Amino acid sequence: MAILQHPVFRRLYTAHIVHIIGNEFTFIAVVGLLHDLSGSGLSFAAGTVFRMLPYVFASFFAGTLCGELG
């Protein structure tokens, strides 16, 4: 764990952890709002699917790009 001795990396790592926690709280809030507005349990599934769509679409291009570079 020598890398944690570097103050710049430690700040970057801490900022990343705060960012991830903030994203999860935002997701929970958005899904809760969707549920309150629609009254349907299907809104949780829709929120989760729409959250994953950018990763799915980007993985096609990233996989091709990594395959070409590697």
Predicted model as a PDB file, atoms N, CA, C, CB and O in Angstrom, pLDDT in the B-factor column:
MODEL        1                                                                  
ATOM      1  N   MET A   1       0.814  -1.191   0.000  1.00 71.00           N  
ATOM      2  CA  MET A   1       0.000   0.000   0.000  1.00 71.00           C  
ATOM      3  C   MET A   1       0.858   1.255   0.000  1.00 71.00           C  
ATOM      4  CB  MET A   1      -0.926  -0.002   1.190  1.00 71.00           C  
ATOM      5  O   MET A   1       0.474   2.278   0.567  1.00 71.00           O  
ATOM      6  N   ALA A   2       2.005   1.174  -0.630  1.00 82.00           N  
ATOM      7  CA  ALA A   2       2.891   2.330  -0.688  1.00 82.00           C  
ATOM      8  C   ALA A   2       2.288   3.467  -1.499  1.00 82.00           C  
ATOM      9  CB  ALA A   2       4.229   1.933  -1.276  1.00 82.00           C  
ATOM     10  O   ALA A   2       2.630   4.633  -1.301  1.00 82.00           O  
ATOM     11  N   ILE A   3       1.388   3.120  -2.413  1.00 81.00           N  
ATOM     12  CA  ILE A   3       0.801   4.165  -3.245  1.00 81.00           C  
ATOM     13  C   ILE A   3      -0.065   5.118  -2.424  1.00 81.00           C  
ATOM     14  CB  ILE A   3      -0.026   3.544  -4.361  1.00 81.00           C  
ATOM     15  O   ILE A   3      -0.227   6.280  -2.795  1.00 81.00           O  
ATOM     16  N   LEU A   4      -0.621   4.637  -1.315  1.00 78.00           N  
ATOM     17  CA  LEU A   4      -1.440   5.503  -0.470  1.00 78.00           C  
ATOM     18  C   LEU A   4      -0.606   6.513   0.303  1.00 78.00           C  
ATOM     19  CB  LEU A   4      -2.248   4.669   0.496  1.00 78.00           C  
ATOM     20  O   LEU A   4      -1.160   7.398   0.955  1.00 78.00           O  
ATOM     21  N   GLN A   5       0.711   6.397   0.241  1.00 86.00           N  
ATOM     22  CA  GLN A   5       1.584   7.364   0.897  1.00 86.00           C  
ATOM     23  C   GLN A   5       1.694   8.663   0.098  1.00 86.00           C  
ATOM     24  CB  GLN A   5       2.966   6.763   1.102  1.00 86.00           C  
ATOM     25  O   GLN A   5       2.114   9.685   0.640  1.00 86.00           O  
ATOM     26  N   HIS A   6       1.321   8.634  -1.182  1.00 89.00           N  
ATOM     27  CA  HIS A   6       1.383   9.827  -2.021  1.00 89.00           C  
ATOM     28  C   HIS A   6       0.148  10.682  -1.775  1.00 89.00           C  
ATOM     29  CB  HIS A   6       1.499   9.449  -3.521  1.00 89.00           C  
ATOM     30  O   HIS A   6      -0.972  10.206  -1.962  1.00 89.00           O  
ATOM     31  N   PRO A   7       0.325  11.921  -1.364  1.00 90.00           N  
ATOM     32  CA  PRO A   7      -0.837  12.756  -1.013  1.00 90.00           C  
ATOM     33  C   PRO A   7      -1.741  13.055  -2.213  1.00 90.00           C  
ATOM     34  CB  PRO A   7      -0.363  14.066  -0.402  1.00 90.00           C  
ATOM     35  O   PRO A   7      -2.958  13.145  -2.046  1.00 90.00           O  
ATOM     36  N   VAL A   8      -1.189  13.208  -3.401  1.00 93.00           N  
ATOM     37  CA  VAL A   8      -2.013  13.508  -4.575  1.00 93.00           C  
ATOM     38  C   VAL A   8      -2.902  12.308  -4.900  1.00 93.00           C  
ATOM     39  CB  VAL A   8      -1.124  13.877  -5.797  1.00 93.00           C  
ATOM     40  O   VAL A   8      -4.090  12.471  -5.177  1.00 93.00           O  
ATOM     41  N   PHE A   9      -2.329  11.109  -4.868  1.00 92.00           N  
ATOM     42  CA  PHE A   9      -3.130   9.912  -5.135  1.00 92.00           C  
ATOM     43  C   PHE A   9      -4.190   9.714  -4.066  1.00 92.00           C  
ATOM     44  CB  PHE A   9      -2.234   8.674  -5.218  1.00 92.00           C  
ATOM     45  O   PHE A   9      -5.316   9.320  -4.369  1.00 92.00           O  
ATOM     46  N   ARG A  10      -3.838   9.985  -2.819  1.00 92.00           N  
ATOM     47  CA  ARG A  10      -4.798   9.830  -1.725  1.00 92.00           C  
ATOM     48  C   ARG A  10      -5.989  10.769  -1.910  1.00 92.00           C  
ATOM     49  CB  ARG A  10      -4.116  10.098  -0.370  1.00 92.00           C  
ATOM     50  O   ARG A  10      -7.131  10.375  -1.678  1.00 92.00           O  
ATOM     51  N   ARG A  11      -5.728  12.007  -2.326  1.00 94.00           N  
ATOM     52  CA  ARG A  11      -6.827  12.951  -2.582  1.00 94.00           C  
ATOM     53  C   ARG A  11      -7.675  12.499  -3.772  1.00 94.00           C  
ATOM     54  CB  ARG A  11      -6.270  14.367  -2.841  1.00 94.00           C  
ATOM     55  O   ARG A  11      -8.902  12.584  -3.731  1.00 94.00           O  
ATOM     56  N   LEU A  12      -7.025  12.024  -4.821  1.00 94.00           N  
ATOM     57  CA  LEU A  12      -7.746  11.535  -5.993  1.00 94.00           C  
ATOM     58  C   LEU A  12      -8.614  10.332  -5.638  1.00 94.00           C  
ATOM     59  CB  LEU A  12      -6.764  11.166  -7.109  1.00 94.00           C  
ATOM     60  O   LEU A  12      -9.765  10.244  -6.065  1.00 94.00           O  
ATOM     61  N   TYR A  13      -8.070   9.421  -4.866  1.00 93.00           N  
ATOM     62  CA  TYR A  13      -8.803   8.223  -4.459  1.00 93.00           C  
ATOM     63  C   TYR A  13      -9.995   8.598  -3.576  1.00 93.00           C  
ATOM     64  CB  TYR A  13      -7.869   7.245  -3.712  1.00 93.00           C  
ATOM     65  O   TYR A  13     -11.085   8.048  -3.737  1.00 93.00           O  
ATOM     66  N   THR A  14      -9.793   9.519  -2.658  1.00 94.00           N  
ATOM     67  CA  THR A  14     -10.882   9.974  -1.790  1.00 94.00           C  
ATOM     68  C   THR A  14     -11.972  10.657  -2.605  1.00 94.00           C  
ATOM     69  CB  THR A  14     -10.350  10.931  -0.713  1.00 94.00           C  
ATOM     70  O   THR A  14     -13.158  10.442  -2.357  1.00 94.00           O  
ATOM     71  N   ALA A  15     -11.579  11.479  -3.576  1.00 96.00           N  
ATOM     72  CA  ALA A  15     -12.559  12.144  -4.434  1.00 96.00           C  
ATOM     73  C   ALA A  15     -13.352  11.118  -5.239  1.00 96.00           C  
ATOM     74  CB  ALA A  15     -11.861  13.140  -5.378  1.00 96.00           C  
ATOM     75  O   ALA A  15     -14.552  11.291  -5.452  1.00 96.00           O  
ATOM     76  N   HIS A  16     -12.697  10.064  -5.684  1.00 96.00           N  
ATOM     77  CA  HIS A  16     -13.379   9.022  -6.444  1.00 96.00           C  
ATOM     78  C   HIS A  16     -14.398   8.288  -5.570  1.00 96.00           C  
ATOM     79  CB  HIS A  16     -12.359   8.029  -7.023  1.00 96.00           C  
ATOM     80  O   HIS A  16     -15.503   7.994  -6.024  1.00 96.00           O  
ATOM     81  N   ILE A  17     -14.040   7.996  -4.342  1.00 96.00           N  
ATOM     82  CA  ILE A  17     -14.967   7.334  -3.421  1.00 96.00           C  
ATOM     83  C   ILE A  17     -16.188   8.222  -3.161  1.00 96.00           C  
ATOM     84  CB  ILE A  17     -14.254   6.992  -2.087  1.00 96.00           C  
ATOM     85  O   ILE A  17     -17.319   7.735  -3.157  1.00 96.00           O  
ATOM     86  N   VAL A  18     -15.967   9.514  -2.945  1.00 97.00           N  
ATOM     87  CA  VAL A  18     -17.074  10.443  -2.727  1.00 97.00           C  
ATOM     88  C   VAL A  18     -17.958  10.507  -3.967  1.00 97.00           C  
ATOM     89  CB  VAL A  18     -16.546  11.849  -2.370  1.00 97.00           C  
ATOM     90  O   VAL A  18     -19.182  10.568  -3.852  1.00 97.00           O  
ATOM     91  N   HIS A  19     -17.357  10.493  -5.141  1.00 96.00           N  
ATOM     92  CA  HIS A  19     -18.098  10.523  -6.401  1.00 96.00           C  
ATOM     93  C   HIS A  19     -18.991   9.285  -6.543  1.00 96.00           C  
ATOM     94  CB  HIS A  19     -17.124  10.615  -7.589  1.00 96.00           C  
ATOM     95  O   HIS A  19     -20.156   9.400  -6.925  1.00 96.00           O  
ATOM     96  N   ILE A  20     -18.454   8.121  -6.240  1.00 95.00           N  
ATOM     97  CA  ILE A  20     -19.234   6.879  -6.352  1.00 95.00           C  
ATOM     98  C   ILE A  20     -20.406   6.888  -5.371  1.00 95.00           C  
ATOM     99  CB  ILE A  20     -18.334   5.646  -6.095  1.00 95.00           C  
ATOM    100  O   ILE A  20     -21.521   6.514  -5.734  1.00 95.00           O  
ATOM    101  N   ILE A  21     -20.160   7.308  -4.146  1.00 97.00           N  
ATOM    102  CA  ILE A  21     -21.236   7.373  -3.151  1.00 97.00           C  
ATOM    103  C   ILE A  21     -22.307   8.359  -3.598  1.00 97.00           C  
ATOM    104  CB  ILE A  21     -20.681   7.776  -1.765  1.00 97.00           C  
ATOM    105  O   ILE A  21     -23.498   8.084  -3.457  1.00 97.00           O  
ATOM    106  N   GLY A  22     -21.896   9.503  -4.132  1.00 96.00           N  
ATOM    107  CA  GLY A  22     -22.855  10.486  -4.632  1.00 96.00           C  
ATOM    108  C   GLY A  22     -23.682   9.953  -5.782  1.00 96.00           C  
ATOM    109  O   GLY A  22     -24.881  10.218  -5.856  1.00 96.00           O  
ATOM    110  N   ASN A  23     -23.061   9.205  -6.683  1.00 92.00           N  
ATOM    111  CA  ASN A  23     -23.800   8.610  -7.795  1.00 92.00           C  
ATOM    112  C   ASN A  23     -24.846   7.628  -7.299  1.00 92.00           C  
ATOM    113  CB  ASN A  23     -22.847   7.911  -8.755  1.00 92.00           C  
ATOM    114  O   ASN A  23     -25.961   7.597  -7.817  1.00 92.00           O  
ATOM    115  N   GLU A  24     -24.501   6.831  -6.306  1.00 91.00           N  
ATOM    116  CA  GLU A  24     -25.452   5.853  -5.781  1.00 91.00           C  
ATOM    117  C   GLU A  24     -26.621   6.542  -5.081  1.00 91.00           C  
ATOM    118  CB  GLU A  24     -24.749   4.895  -4.812  1.00 91.00           C  
ATOM    119  O   GLU A  24     -27.768   6.121  -5.239  1.00 91.00           O  
ATOM    120  N   PHE A  25     -26.348   7.586  -4.317  1.00 95.00           N  
ATOM    121  CA  PHE A  25     -27.435   8.333  -3.680  1.00 95.00           C  
ATOM    122  C   PHE A  25     -28.337   8.980  -4.720  1.00 95.00           C  
ATOM    123  CB  PHE A  25     -26.872   9.401  -2.740  1.00 95.00           C  
ATOM    124  O   PHE A  25     -29.557   9.001  -4.559  1.00 95.00           O  
ATOM    125  N   THR A  26     -27.740   9.509  -5.790  1.00 92.00           N  
ATOM    126  CA  THR A  26     -28.533  10.109  -6.853  1.00 92.00           C  
ATOM    127  C   THR A  26     -29.415   9.065  -7.519  1.00 92.00           C  
ATOM    128  CB  THR A  26     -27.627  10.776  -7.887  1.00 92.00           C  
ATOM    129  O   THR A  26     -30.588   9.322  -7.794  1.00 92.00           O  
ATOM    130  N   PHE A  27     -28.855   7.888  -7.780  1.00 89.00           N  
ATOM    131  CA  PHE A  27     -29.651   6.814  -8.396  1.00 89.00           C  
ATOM    132  C   PHE A  27     -30.828   6.427  -7.508  1.00 89.00           C  
ATOM    133  CB  PHE A  27     -28.772   5.580  -8.669  1.00 89.00           C  
ATOM    134  O   PHE A  27     -31.945   6.262  -7.997  1.00 89.00           O  
ATOM    135  N   ILE A  28     -30.586   6.281  -6.214  1.00 89.00           N  
ATOM    136  CA  ILE A  28     -31.659   5.923  -5.288  1.00 89.00           C  
ATOM    137  C   ILE A  28     -32.724   7.009  -5.266  1.00 89.00           C  
ATOM    138  CB  ILE A  28     -31.102   5.693  -3.872  1.00 89.00           C  
ATOM    139  O   ILE A  28     -33.917   6.707  -5.226  1.00 89.00           O  
ATOM    140  N   ALA A  29     -32.307   8.270  -5.291  1.00 91.00           N  
ATOM    141  CA  ALA A  29     -33.269   9.376  -5.282  1.00 91.00           C  
ATOM    142  C   ALA A  29     -34.093   9.405  -6.565  1.00 91.00           C  
ATOM    143  CB  ALA A  29     -32.542  10.711  -5.099  1.00 91.00           C  
ATOM    144  O   ALA A  29     -35.302   9.636  -6.519  1.00 91.00           O  
ATOM    145  N   VAL A  30     -33.451   9.172  -7.706  1.00 87.00           N  
ATOM    146  CA  VAL A  30     -34.175   9.200  -8.978  1.00 87.00           C  
ATOM    147  C   VAL A  30     -35.167   8.042  -9.051  1.00 87.00           C  
ATOM    148  CB  VAL A  30     -33.190   9.137 -10.164  1.00 87.00           C  
ATOM    149  O   VAL A  30     -36.303   8.226  -9.487  1.00 87.00           O  
ATOM    150  N   VAL A  31     -34.750   6.864  -8.632  1.00 85.00           N  
ATOM    151  CA  VAL A  31     -35.665   5.720  -8.657  1.00 85.00           C  
ATOM    152  C   VAL A  31     -36.821   5.953  -7.684  1.00 85.00           C  
ATOM    153  CB  VAL A  31     -34.914   4.409  -8.303  1.00 85.00           C  
ATOM    154  O   VAL A  31     -37.965   5.619  -7.994  1.00 85.00           O  
ATOM    155  N   GLY A  32     -36.538   6.515  -6.526  1.00 87.00           N  
ATOM    156  CA  GLY A  32     -37.611   6.839  -5.587  1.00 87.00           C  
ATOM    157  C   GLY A  32     -38.577   7.861  -6.153  1.00 87.00           C  
ATOM    158  O   GLY A  32     -39.789   7.745  -5.965  1.00 87.00           O  
ATOM    159  N   LEU A  33     -38.055   8.851  -6.838  1.00 89.00           N  
ATOM    160  CA  LEU A  33     -38.917   9.853  -7.472  1.00 89.00           C  
ATOM    161  C   LEU A  33     -39.757   9.231  -8.578  1.00 89.00           C  
ATOM    162  CB  LEU A  33     -38.077  11.004  -8.036  1.00 89.00           C  
ATOM    163  O   LEU A  33     -40.944   9.530  -8.702  1.00 89.00           O  
ATOM    164  N   LEU A  34     -39.141   8.364  -9.385  1.00 86.00           N  
ATOM    165  CA  LEU A  34     -39.908   7.663 -10.422  1.00 86.00           C  
ATOM    166  C   LEU A  34     -41.038   6.850  -9.812  1.00 86.00           C  
ATOM    167  CB  LEU A  34     -38.991   6.747 -11.243  1.00 86.00           C  
ATOM    168  O   LEU A  34     -42.155   6.836 -10.329  1.00 86.00           O  
ATOM    169  N   HIS A  35     -40.741   6.176  -8.713  1.00 86.00           N  
ATOM    170  CA  HIS A  35     -41.769   5.372  -8.055  1.00 86.00           C  
ATOM    171  C   HIS A  35     -42.885   6.250  -7.482  1.00 86.00           C  
ATOM    172  CB  HIS A  35     -41.144   4.524  -6.942  1.00 86.00           C  
ATOM    173  O   HIS A  35     -44.064   5.913  -7.582  1.00 86.00           O  
ATOM    174  N   ASP A  36     -42.503   7.363  -6.891  1.00 90.00           N  
ATOM    175  CA  ASP A  36     -43.522   8.272  -6.334  1.00 90.00           C  
ATOM    176  C   ASP A  36     -44.399   8.871  -7.426  1.00 90.00           C  
ATOM    177  CB  ASP A  36     -42.854   9.396  -5.536  1.00 90.00           C  
ATOM    178  O   ASP A  36     -45.607   9.025  -7.244  1.00 90.00           O  
ATOM    179  N   LEU A  37     -43.794   9.207  -8.556  1.00 89.00           N  
ATOM    180  CA  LEU A  37     -44.562   9.832  -9.633  1.00 89.00           C  
ATOM    181  C   LEU A  37     -45.427   8.833 -10.380  1.00 89.00           C  
ATOM    182  CB  LEU A  37     -43.631  10.519 -10.603  1.00 89.00           C  
ATOM    183  O   LEU A  37     -46.545   9.159 -10.779  1.00 89.00           O  
ATOM    184  N   SER A  38     -44.922   7.610 -10.574  1.00 88.00           N  
ATOM    185  CA  SER A  38     -45.671   6.637 -11.367  1.00 88.00           C  
ATOM    186  C   SER A  38     -46.490   5.686 -10.504  1.00 88.00           C  
ATOM    187  CB  SER A  38     -44.726   5.844 -12.235  1.00 88.00           C  
ATOM    188  O   SER A  38     -47.530   5.197 -10.943  1.00 88.00           O  
ATOM    189  N   GLY A  39     -46.033   5.416  -9.274  1.00 86.00           N  
ATOM    190  CA  GLY A  39     -46.727   4.465  -8.421  1.00 86.00           C  
ATOM    191  C   GLY A  39     -46.534   3.025  -8.854  1.00 86.00           C  
ATOM    192  O   GLY A  39     -47.240   2.137  -8.377  1.00 86.00           O  
ATOM    193  N   SER A  40     -45.595   2.781  -9.745  1.00 84.00           N  
ATOM    194  CA  SER A  40     -45.382   1.451 -10.294  1.00 84.00           C  
ATOM    195  C   SER A  40     -44.015   0.912  -9.890  1.00 84.00           C  
ATOM    196  CB  SER A  40     -45.516   1.473 -11.816  1.00 84.00           C  
ATOM    197  O   SER A  40     -43.037   1.659  -9.845  1.00 84.00           O  
ATOM    198  N   GLY A  41     -43.947  -0.375  -9.601  1.00 82.00           N  
ATOM    199  CA  GLY A  41     -42.674  -1.023  -9.304  1.00 82.00           C  
ATOM    200  C   GLY A  41     -41.827  -1.184 -10.553  1.00 82.00           C  
ATOM    201  O   GLY A  41     -40.617  -1.392 -10.465  1.00 82.00           O  
ATOM    202  N   LEU A  42     -42.452  -1.089 -11.703  1.00 86.00           N  
ATOM    203  CA  LEU A  42     -41.736  -1.203 -12.974  1.00 86.00           C  
ATOM    204  C   LEU A  42     -40.771  -0.037 -13.180  1.00 86.00           C  
ATOM    205  CB  LEU A  42     -42.729  -1.268 -14.135  1.00 86.00           C  
ATOM    206  O   LEU A  42     -39.826  -0.141 -13.963  1.00 86.00           O  
ATOM    207  N   SER A  43     -41.005   1.060 -12.486  1.00 81.00           N  
ATOM    208  CA  SER A  43     -40.129   2.222 -12.638  1.00 81.00           C  
ATOM    209  C   SER A  43     -38.713   1.922 -12.148  1.00 81.00           C  
ATOM    210  CB  SER A  43     -40.703   3.420 -11.878  1.00 81.00           C  
ATOM    211  O   SER A  43     -37.748   2.467 -12.685  1.00 81.00           O  
ATOM    212  N   PHE A  44     -38.575   1.061 -11.133  1.00 81.00           N  
ATOM    213  CA  PHE A  44     -37.242   0.679 -10.668  1.00 81.00           C  
ATOM    214  C   PHE A  44     -36.494  -0.064 -11.762  1.00 81.00           C  
ATOM    215  CB  PHE A  44     -37.334  -0.188  -9.403  1.00 81.00           C  
ATOM    216  O   PHE A  44     -35.317   0.199 -12.009  1.00 81.00           O  
ATOM    217  N   ALA A  45     -37.174  -0.985 -12.410  1.00 86.00           N  
ATOM    218  CA  ALA A  45     -36.551  -1.742 -13.498  1.00 86.00           C  
ATOM    219  C   ALA A  45     -36.182  -0.815 -14.654  1.00 86.00           C  
ATOM    220  CB  ALA A  45     -37.495  -2.860 -13.990  1.00 86.00           C  
ATOM    221  O   ALA A  45     -35.095  -0.932 -15.219  1.00 86.00           O  
ATOM    222  N   ALA A  46     -37.063   0.089 -15.002  1.00 85.00           N  
ATOM    223  CA  ALA A  46     -36.786   1.019 -16.100  1.00 85.00           C  
ATOM    224  C   ALA A  46     -35.608   1.926 -15.747  1.00 85.00           C  
ATOM    225  CB  ALA A  46     -38.037   1.867 -16.423  1.00 85.00           C  
ATOM    226  O   ALA A  46     -34.751   2.181 -16.593  1.00 85.00           O  
ATOM    227  N   GLY A  47     -35.560   2.409 -14.524  1.00 83.00           N  
ATOM    228  CA  GLY A  47     -34.439   3.256 -14.109  1.00 83.00           C  
ATOM    229  C   GLY A  47     -33.121   2.518 -14.159  1.00 83.00           C  
ATOM    230  O   GLY A  47     -32.104   3.086 -14.556  1.00 83.00           O  
ATOM    231  N   THR A  48     -33.127   1.255 -13.760  1.00 85.00           N  
ATOM    232  CA  THR A  48     -31.904   0.457 -13.784  1.00 85.00           C  
ATOM    233  C   THR A  48     -31.467   0.188 -15.218  1.00 85.00           C  
ATOM    234  CB  THR A  48     -32.109  -0.865 -13.035  1.00 85.00           C  
ATOM    235  O   THR A  48     -30.281   0.290 -15.533  1.00 85.00           O  
ATOM    236  N   VAL A  49     -32.406  -0.152 -16.082  1.00 89.00           N  
ATOM    237  CA  VAL A  49     -32.075  -0.419 -17.490  1.00 89.00           C  
ATOM    238  C   VAL A  49     -31.524   0.838 -18.150  1.00 89.00           C  
ATOM    239  CB  VAL A  49     -33.320  -0.925 -18.261  1.00 89.00           C  
ATOM    240  O   VAL A  49     -30.501   0.780 -18.833  1.00 89.00           O  
ATOM    241  N   PHE A  50     -32.186   1.967 -17.956  1.00 88.00           N  
ATOM    242  CA  PHE A  50     -31.711   3.204 -18.577  1.00 88.00           C  
ATOM    243  C   PHE A  50     -30.368   3.640 -18.013  1.00 88.00           C  
ATOM    244  CB  PHE A  50     -32.732   4.313 -18.388  1.00 88.00           C  
ATOM    245  O   PHE A  50     -29.591   4.303 -18.701  1.00 88.00           O  
ATOM    246  N   ARG A  51     -30.090   3.274 -16.770  1.00 87.00           N  
ATOM    247  CA  ARG A  51     -28.791   3.602 -16.184  1.00 87.00           C  
ATOM    248  C   ARG A  51     -27.674   2.792 -16.837  1.00 87.00           C  
ATOM    249  CB  ARG A  51     -28.809   3.351 -14.671  1.00 87.00           C  
ATOM    250  O   ARG A  51     -26.552   3.281 -16.968  1.00 87.00           O  
ATOM    251  N   MET A  52     -27.965   1.569 -17.244  1.00 89.00           N  
ATOM    252  CA  MET A  52     -26.956   0.685 -17.823  1.00 89.00           C  
ATOM    253  C   MET A  52     -26.775   0.858 -19.325  1.00 89.00           C  
ATOM    254  CB  MET A  52     -27.312  -0.735 -17.534  1.00 89.00           C  
ATOM    255  O   MET A  52     -25.756   0.428 -19.866  1.00 89.00           O  
ATOM    256  N   LEU A  53     -27.718   1.465 -20.004  1.00 92.00           N  
ATOM    257  CA  LEU A  53     -27.642   1.592 -21.463  1.00 92.00           C  
ATOM    258  C   LEU A  53     -26.367   2.269 -21.966  1.00 92.00           C  
ATOM    259  CB  LEU A  53     -28.827   2.359 -21.957  1.00 92.00           C  
ATOM    260  O   LEU A  53     -25.774   1.764 -22.919  1.00 92.00           O  
ATOM    261  N   PRO A  54     -25.914   3.369 -21.391  1.00 89.00           N  
ATOM    262  CA  PRO A  54     -24.668   3.976 -21.890  1.00 89.00           C  
ATOM    263  C   PRO A  54     -23.470   3.039 -21.788  1.00 89.00           C  
ATOM    264  CB  PRO A  54     -24.370   5.250 -21.125  1.00 89.00           C  
ATOM    265  O   PRO A  54     -22.612   3.033 -22.670  1.00 89.00           O  
ATOM    266  N   TYR A  55     -23.406   2.247 -20.720  1.00 88.00           N  
ATOM    267  CA  TYR A  55     -22.299   1.306 -20.571  1.00 88.00           C  
ATOM    268  C   TYR A  55     -22.361   0.211 -21.629  1.00 88.00           C  
ATOM    269  CB  TYR A  55     -22.313   0.686 -19.174  1.00 88.00           C  
ATOM    270  O   TYR A  55     -21.338  -0.192 -22.182  1.00 88.00           O  
ATOM    271  N   VAL A  56     -23.568  -0.263 -21.904  1.00 89.00           N  
ATOM    272  CA  VAL A  56     -23.731  -1.320 -22.904  1.00 89.00           C  
ATOM    273  C   VAL A  56     -23.331  -0.808 -24.279  1.00 89.00           C  
ATOM    274  CB  VAL A  56     -25.185  -1.834 -22.926  1.00 89.00           C  
ATOM    275  O   VAL A  56     -22.573  -1.468 -24.990  1.00 89.00           O  
ATOM    276  N   PHE A  57     -23.833   0.362 -24.661  1.00 89.00           N  
ATOM    277  CA  PHE A  57     -23.513   0.892 -25.985  1.00 89.00           C  
ATOM    278  C   PHE A  57     -22.035   1.253 -26.111  1.00 89.00           C  
ATOM    279  CB  PHE A  57     -24.369   2.113 -26.280  1.00 89.00           C  
ATOM    280  O   PHE A  57     -21.425   1.010 -27.153  1.00 89.00           O  
ATOM    281  N   ALA A  58     -21.466   1.822 -25.074  1.00 90.00           N  
ATOM    282  CA  ALA A  58     -20.051   2.197 -25.123  1.00 90.00           C  
ATOM    283  C   ALA A  58     -19.146   0.978 -25.141  1.00 90.00           C  
ATOM    284  CB  ALA A  58     -19.697   3.079 -23.939  1.00 90.00           C  
ATOM    285  O   ALA A  58     -18.045   1.039 -25.688  1.00 90.00           O  
ATOM    286  N   SER A  59     -19.590  -0.136 -24.549  1.00 87.00           N  
ATOM    287  CA  SER A  59     -18.741  -1.324 -24.511  1.00 87.00           C  
ATOM    288  C   SER A  59     -18.522  -1.914 -25.891  1.00 87.00           C  
ATOM    289  CB  SER A  59     -19.345  -2.367 -23.601  1.00 87.00           C  
ATOM    290  O   SER A  59     -17.480  -2.520 -26.140  1.00 87.00           O  
ATOM    291  N   PHE A  60     -19.481  -1.753 -26.796  1.00 84.00           N  
ATOM    292  CA  PHE A  60     -19.289  -2.251 -28.160  1.00 84.00           C  
ATOM    293  C   PHE A  60     -18.103  -1.539 -28.821  1.00 84.00           C  
ATOM    294  CB  PHE A  60     -20.579  -2.050 -29.000  1.00 84.00           C  
ATOM    295  O   PHE A  60     -17.238  -2.177 -29.421  1.00 84.00           O  
ATOM    296  N   PHE A  61     -18.081  -0.216 -28.702  1.00 86.00           N  
ATOM    297  CA  PHE A  61     -17.011   0.561 -29.324  1.00 86.00           C  
ATOM    298  C   PHE A  61     -15.686   0.384 -28.586  1.00 86.00           C  
ATOM    299  CB  PHE A  61     -17.389   2.039 -29.366  1.00 86.00           C  
ATOM    300  O   PHE A  61     -14.628   0.280 -29.207  1.00 86.00           O  
ATOM    301  N   ALA A  62     -15.753   0.351 -27.266  1.00 84.00           N  
ATOM    302  CA  ALA A  62     -14.523   0.194 -26.491  1.00 84.00           C  
ATOM    303  C   ALA A  62     -13.901  -1.176 -26.716  1.00 84.00           C  
ATOM    304  CB  ALA A  62     -14.800   0.403 -25.004  1.00 84.00           C  
ATOM    305  O   ALA A  62     -12.680  -1.299 -26.808  1.00 84.00           O  
ATOM    306  N   GLY A  63     -14.733  -2.202 -26.804  1.00 79.00           N  
ATOM    307  CA  GLY A  63     -14.211  -3.536 -27.062  1.00 79.00           C  
ATOM    308  C   GLY A  63     -13.542  -3.635 -28.414  1.00 79.00           C  
ATOM    309  O   GLY A  63     -12.488  -4.257 -28.552  1.00 79.00           O  
ATOM    310  N   THR A  64     -14.153  -3.022 -29.414  1.00 80.00           N  
ATOM    311  CA  THR A  64     -13.558  -3.013 -30.749  1.00 80.00           C  
ATOM    312  C   THR A  64     -12.265  -2.234 -30.760  1.00 80.00           C  
ATOM    313  CB  THR A  64     -14.525  -2.428 -31.764  1.00 80.00           C  
ATOM    314  O   THR A  64     -11.279  -2.662 -31.360  1.00 80.00           O  
ATOM    315  N   LEU A  65     -12.265  -1.096 -30.105  1.00 81.00           N  
ATOM    316  CA  LEU A  65     -11.068  -0.256 -30.058  1.00 81.00           C  
ATOM    317  C   LEU A  65      -9.931  -0.970 -29.325  1.00 81.00           C  
ATOM    318  CB  LEU A  65     -11.382   1.088 -29.373  1.00 81.00           C  
ATOM    319  O   LEU A  65      -8.785  -0.932 -29.773  1.00 81.00           O  
ATOM    320  N   CYS A  66     -10.238  -1.608 -28.222  1.00 80.00           N  
ATOM    321  CA  CYS A  66      -9.194  -2.335 -27.480  1.00 80.00           C  
ATOM    322  C   CYS A  66      -8.686  -3.530 -28.284  1.00 80.00           C  
ATOM    323  CB  CYS A  66      -9.732  -2.811 -26.112  1.00 80.00           C  
ATOM    324  O   CYS A  66      -7.504  -3.867 -28.228  1.00 80.00           O  
ATOM    325  N   GLY A  67      -9.580  -4.163 -29.025  1.00 78.00           N  
ATOM    326  CA  GLY A  67      -9.159  -5.288 -29.855  1.00 78.00           C  
ATOM    327  C   GLY A  67      -8.220  -4.857 -30.970  1.00 78.00           C  
ATOM    328  O   GLY A  67      -7.289  -5.580 -31.325  1.00 78.00           O  
ATOM    329  N   GLU A  68      -8.468  -3.675 -31.518  1.00 76.00           N  
ATOM    330  CA  GLU A  68      -7.616  -3.156 -32.593  1.00 76.00           C  
ATOM    331  C   GLU A  68      -6.269  -2.689 -32.065  1.00 76.00           C  
ATOM    332  CB  GLU A  68      -8.312  -2.007 -33.313  1.00 76.00           C  
ATOM    333  O   GLU A  68      -5.254  -2.820 -32.749  1.00 76.00           O  
ATOM    334  N   LEU A  69      -6.252  -2.146 -30.856  1.00 73.00           N  
ATOM    335  CA  LEU A  69      -5.005  -1.622 -30.295  1.00 73.00           C  
ATOM    336  C   LEU A  69      -4.139  -2.722 -29.692  1.00 73.00           C  
ATOM    337  CB  LEU A  69      -5.309  -0.574 -29.239  1.00 73.00           C  
ATOM    338  O   LEU A  69      -2.917  -2.592 -29.622  1.00 73.00           O  
ATOM    339  N   GLY A  70      -4.778  -3.802 -29.259  1.00 62.00           N  
ATOM    340  CA  GLY A  70      -4.052  -4.846 -28.526  1.00 62.00           C  
ATOM    341  C   GLY A  70      -3.447  -5.854 -29.374  1.00 62.00           C  
ATOM    342  O   GLY A  70      -2.811  -6.781 -28.873  1.00 62.00           O  
TER     343      GLY A  70                                                      
ENDMDL                                                                          
END                                                                             
